[in-house]
């Protein structure tokens, strides 16, 4: 599964937001770039692991969760 993360620095503080679509992440990054005190913005595609996959891999670690 893929998710798209927008990372930025606002007033020197690292921030992030996660999106399920690239289009939404790109639109958000454009809106962030228009704000004051934004030093840097990056959109990153990241692989996520489904919790069902983790449970299959490590069944003893998921006690009925």
C-alpha positions as CSV (number, residue, x, y, z in Angstrom):
1,X,0.0,0.0,0.0
2,X,1.3,3.5,-0.9
3,X,0.7,6.7,0.9
4,X,2.0,10.2,0.1
5,X,3.5,12.4,2.8
6,X,4.0,16.1,2.7
7,X,6.9,17.3,4.9
8,X,7.7,20.9,5.6
9,X,9.4,23.3,8.0
10,X,7.2,25.9,9.5
11,X,8.9,28.5,11.8
12,X,11.8,26.0,12.1
13,X,9.5,23.2,13.3
14,X,9.2,20.0,11.2
15,X,5.6,19.2,10.2
16,X,4.0,16.5,8.1
17,X,0.6,15.4,6.7
18,X,-0.3,12.0,5.1
19,X,-2.5,11.5,2.1
20,X,-3.8,8.5,0.2
21,X,-3.5,10.2,-3.2
22,X,-0.7,12.0,-4.9
23,X,-3.0,14.7,-6.3
24,X,-4.2,15.6,-2.8
25,X,-0.6,15.7,-1.5
26,X,0.5,17.9,-4.3
27,X,-2.4,20.3,-3.8
28,X,-1.7,20.5,-0.1
29,X,2.0,21.1,-0.8
30,X,1.1,24.0,-3.1
31,X,-1.1,25.5,-0.4
32,X,1.7,25.1,2.2
33,X,4.2,26.8,-0.1
34,X,1.9,29.9,-0.2
35,X,2.0,30.4,3.6
36,X,4.5,32.6,5.5
37,X,7.4,31.2,7.4
38,X,7.6,28.0,5.3
39,X,11.3,27.1,4.7
40,X,11.0,23.8,2.8
41,X,8.3,21.5,1.4
42,X,8.7,18.0,0.0
43,X,6.2,15.3,-1.2
44,X,7.3,11.7,-0.6
45,X,5.8,8.4,-1.7
46,X,6.1,5.8,1.0
47,X,5.2,2.2,1.3
48,X,3.1,1.1,4.2
49,X,2.5,-2.3,5.7
50,X,-1.0,-3.5,6.2
51,X,-1.7,-4.6,9.8
52,X,-3.2,-7.8,8.4
53,X,0.1,-8.6,6.7
54,X,1.9,-7.9,10.0
55,X,-0.4,-10.2,11.9
56,X,0.3,-12.9,9.4
57,X,4.0,-12.4,9.7
58,X,4.0,-12.2,13.6
59,X,0.8,-13.9,14.9
60,X,2.1,-14.1,18.5
61,X,2.5,-10.3,18.7
62,X,-1.2,-9.6,17.9
63,X,-3.2,-11.0,20.8
64,X,-6.7,-10.4,19.4
65,X,-6.0,-6.8,18.4
